[in-house]
Amino acid sequence: GPALDAIVAERVMGLPHVRRMPGEAWSIYSACQHTECADPVPLYSTDIGAAWSVLERMRERGYDWVLCHTYDTPPRYVATLQVTAGVQPGTDVIAATMPLAICIAALQAMEQFA
């Protein structure tokens, strides 16, 4: 959801000035810090297009990734992120949606391999 999206924006995407003003949605503020200068935080955990940008950012940081789904009903989605050199085990996440699996795997990888 929105709080997870904000954490991904900060910790994975490296976006500065992510915060939530009272009564407002999570936003990315420019240096001026005015509400009219803010952009909404992308919906990383629910939109596959936004989640794909997380994978691309992780690739820039030296991670390989594998995505797949289970044949359960309903299906579950798996995201695996691993340091490209492959010397450390990857981080696997199973979630109800692919964007959610991607976001959680990225956050875990950032913490595990930092």
C-alpha positions in Angstrom: 0.0 0.0 0.0 1.0 3.7 0.2 3.3 3.3 3.2 5.2 0.5 1.6 5.4 2.6 -1.6 7.0 5.4 0.4 9.5 3.1 2.0 10.5 1.7 -1.5 10.8 5.2 -2.8 13.3 6.1 -0.1 15.3 2.9 0.5 15.3 1.3 -3.0 14.8 4.1 -5.4 16.8 6.7 -3.4 14.2 9.5 -3.8 14.7 12.3 -1.3 12.0 14.2 0.6 9.3 11.5 0.7 6.8 12.3 3.3 3.1 12.5 4.2 1.6 15.8 5.2 -1.5 15.6 7.5 -4.5 14.8 5.4 -2.4 14.2 2.3 -1.1 11.2 0.4 2.6 10.2 0.4 4.4 12.6 -1.8 7.9 13.3 -3.1 8.7 16.9 -2.4 11.2 19.1 -4.3 13.7 21.3 -2.5 11.1 24.0 -2.1 9.0 21.7 0.2 5.7 23.3 -1.0 2.7 21.0 -1.5 2.2 22.4 -5.1 5.8 21.2 -5.9 5.1 17.6 -4.7 4.6 14.6 -6.9 2.7 11.5 -5.8 4.8 8.5 -4.8 4.6 5.9 -7.6 2.4 2.9 -6.7 5.3 0.5 -6.6 3.5 -2.3 -4.7 0.4 -2.4 -6.8 1.3 -1.3 -10.3 3.5 -3.6 -12.4 4.9 -0.7 -14.4 6.1 1.1 -11.3 7.4 -2.2 -9.8 9.4 -2.8 -13.0 11.3 0.4 -12.3 12.2 -1.1 -9.0 13.7 -4.1 -10.8 15.6 -1.8 -13.1 17.0 0.1 -10.1 18.1 -3.1 -8.5 19.8 -4.2 -11.7 21.7 -0.8 -11.6 22.8 -1.7 -8.1 24.2 -5.1 -9.2 21.3 -7.5 -8.6 19.9 -10.1 -10.9 16.3 -11.1 -10.6 14.0 -13.9 -11.5 10.2 -13.7 -11.5 7.7 -16.6 -11.6 4.3 -17.7 -10.4 2.9 -20.7 -8.7 0.2 -22.9 -10.1 -1.9 -22.6 -6.9 -5.4 -21.3 -7.0 -5.3 -18.3 -6.8 -1.7 -18.1 -8.1 1.0 -16.6 -6.0 4.0 -14.7 -7.3 7.7 -15.2 -6.6 10.4 -12.6 -6.9 14.1 -13.5 -6.4 16.8 -11.0 -6.2 20.5 -11.9 -6.0 23.8 -10.1 -6.2 25.0 -10.6 -9.7 28.3 -12.2 -8.6 26.1 -15.0 -7.1 28.4 -15.5 -4.1 25.5 -14.9 -1.6 22.1 -16.6 -1.6 19.3 -14.7 -3.2 16.3 -13.4 -1.4 13.0 -15.1 -2.4 9.6 -13.6 -1.7 6.2 -15.1 -2.3 3.2 -12.7 -2.4 -0.3 -12.4 -3.7 0.8 -10.1 -6.5 4.0 -9.6 -8.5 4.4 -5.9 -7.7 4.2 -6.7 -4.0 6.7 -9.6 -4.3 9.1 -7.3 -6.2 8.9 -4.6 -3.5 9.4 -6.8 -0.6 12.2 -8.7 -2.3 14.0 -5.4 -3.1 13.7 -4.2 0.5 14.9 -7.4 1.9 17.8 -7.5 -0.6 18.8 -3.9 0.4 18.8 -4.9 4.1 20.5 -8.3 3.6 23.3 -7.3 1.3 23.9 -3.7 2.4 
